[in-house]
Amino acid sequence: MAAPLPPALRERVSAVHGAAALPELLRLYDEWAARYEEDVAALQYRAPALAASALAAAVRGPPGAARVLDVGCGTGLVARELQRHGFSWLDGVDGSAEMLCRARASRLYRELWRCILGSEPLPVPTGHYDVVIVVGALGEGQVPSAAVTELLRVTRPGGLLCMTTRSNPSNLRYKAKLEATLERLENQGAWEKVLAQEEERWERATSEEESIQGTGYISGVVYLYRKCPVPPLPES
């Protein structure tokens, strides 16, 4: 059995998931940056590895030739996993200045920008990336589900979009809204679903209420979509 999570770690995770206002959320992430990788290792956080593996299985052509935008890149956890699968053209955006400092120090990215997805557009051209990935940022109190249309904008026709969210009780309302948005865009012909992969052991739970049937873990899901090559006609 795994050792109990330190109370301070539980408090940090609870704080970022429960932040009421954007300035407070950004402050919390700035303060968390120095301990972030240590904490997610203790949490056994699997989302970056799961998302990178799903992308690698679906990408057409050599991964090293694909232009990738890592949205909500944090310290670079996703970039490390993508590199293991042969992806090398990596750009990133994040809202936390301190997280971006850590990502810059990793030397995994070609370009990094500060951007608060959901409050402002991504600072990149329309249709510029072969792959857009967002891991960990789509959740209650963080990036709004409607922001996925901005991810779609910067993806080239035929390109892949990979997104994740948690399936724990406190995030179920958000997950339902996100999936409604994903389905609406699919019905409009904006993209086609490649997979929706549920994983039971997403990361360790920080409370008994969040735990799946007493396992000590929460679940999550990886979504993978391919942008349709022909833009849909506007709705009448």
N, C-alpha and C positions, 0 to 999 in steps of 0.2 A: 504493500500500500504506500502511495506517495505521501511524503511529509506534508503536514498542514501548510497552507499558504500563509505567509506572514501577514499580520493585521494591517501593516502599512501598505502592502501591495494591494490588499483588498480595498482599502480606502482610496488608493489612487485610481483603480479601475472604476469603482463606484462613482467617484467624483467626475471623471470624464464622461461617463455614460449618463450622468444625471445633471450635468451643467445646464443651467436655465437660459443663459445668454451667450452669444458668440464670443464677446470679449473674454468672458470667464473661461470658456472652453479653450480658447487659444492660450490663455495664461497657464492653464493646467497642463496643456501639451508642452508648452515651453519648459515648464518646471519638470516635467516627466522625462524629457529628452535624454538626460544623462543616465537615467536608470532604465530606460524603456526596453532595451534589448535584454538586459538581465531579467526584467520582470516577465517579458513574454516567453523567455526560455523557461522560467519557473511555471508559467501557465500552460506550457506544452502547446503553444499556439501553432496550429497546423495550416492555417488558411494560406499563407504565402506559398508553401510547398504544394498544396493541393491545387491552387490556381495555376501555378507555373506548369505543373504536370499536365493539367487539362489543356492549357494553351499549346504546349509542345506537341501534344497528340493531334491537334486540329490544324496547326499552321500549315499552309501550303508553301512549299519551297524551303530553302535553307533558313533556319532561324536567324542566323547572323546577318541576313540581308533585310530582315524585317525592322521597320522603324516602330519603336515601342514608346508609348507614353504611359508612365506610371503615375497615376493620379492619387493624391494622398500618400505620397511615397514614404513619409516618415523618415526613418534613419537609413533605409535602403534594404530592408529585409526581403522585399519582393524582388528587387534587382539581383540580389545574391542568388536567389532561387532560379531566376530567369537565366542568369549567366551559366548556371550548372547545366541548363538545357540548350546552351549554344546561342542564346540571344545576346547581342553585344551592342546594338544601337539603342541606347536607353536614355530617354529624357524623363524628367520628373517635375511634379508640382506638389506643393503642400502649403497649408495655411500657417504653419508654425515656423517661425524664423529659426528657433533652436533646433527643431527637427531637421530643417534644411541644412544647417551648419554640419550636423552629423552626416547627412547624406553626401554633402560636398566633400567631407573628409574621407568618405569611403572610396572616392574616385571611381565609382561605378557608372556615373552618368556623364553624358556629353553636355547637356544643358539642364539647369534647374531654375525654376521660377517660383516665386511666392504667389499663390492664388487661393482664394477661398471659394471653392466650388459651391454653387448654390447662391452665392452673393454676387459673383462677378463671372464673366465669361473666361474660359481658358485662354491664355495668351498665345495661342497658336493658330495657324491657318486652318480653314475648313478642308476636310479630306486629306490631312497631311500624314496621318499615321496608319500603318498596316495593322497595328495592334494597340488597343487602349485597355488598360487594366486598372481596376480600383479594388483594393483589398483592405477591408477593415473600416473604411470611412462611411459606408452606407449603413446607417443604423439610427435608432431612436436618439434624438438630441444632437445628431451630427449633420451629415449632408442630406438635404431633402431628396426624396425619391424622384421628384420631378427633374432633378439635375441630370438624370441619365440622358436626356435629350441633348445636352451639351457634349456628353461623351460621344454620342452618335454623330454630332456635327463634325468633330475633328477626325473621325475615322474615315478612311477612304472606302469607296464602294468595293465590296468583296472582302473588306477587312474584318478583323475579329474584335469583339468587345467581351471582356471578362470581368465579372462583378461578383462580389461575395456579400453575404449578410449573415447575421446570427439568427438562430431559431429558438433562442431561450425565451421564457415567458415574457420578460419585460420588453422584448423586441418584436413580438408577434404582430402587433398592430402595424408597426412600420413595415415588416415583411409583407403583410397583406397589401399595403398600399404600393410597395415596390413591385410586387408581382402583378398587380393590376396595371401599372404603368408599362411593364415589360410586355404584357399580353396585348395591351392596346396598340403599342407600336408594332408588334408582330401582325396584328389584324389589319393595320394600316399598310402593311407591306414595307415597312422601314427596314426590318431585319428578319432573319429566320433563326429559330432556336437550334442550337447545336446540342446543348445538354443543360440539364438542371440536376446537379449531383449533390444529394443530401449526404452529410457526414455526421455520424453520431458523436464522435470524440473530436470535436472542433478545438476546444480548449478546456482547461479546468474551470469549474464553476467557482465563483467567489462567494456563493451563499447556497444554503440548502434549498432555498426556494427556486433557484435557477437550475439546479442539478436535474439531470434526466433520470428519473426513477431511482434516485439515490446512488447513481454511478459516480458522482463527483465531477461530471463533465457537462458541458452544454453542447448542443448541436449547431450546425450551420449548413450553408448551401453555397455551391459555386454555380453561377450562371454563365453560359457561354453562348454568344450570338454572333452571326455573320451578317454584316450590313448588306442589304440587297443592292445589286449593281445599278438598278434603275430607280430613281427617286419616285415615291408614290405620288399619284395625282392629288392635288389639294381637295379636301372634303368640301362638298357643296353645302 
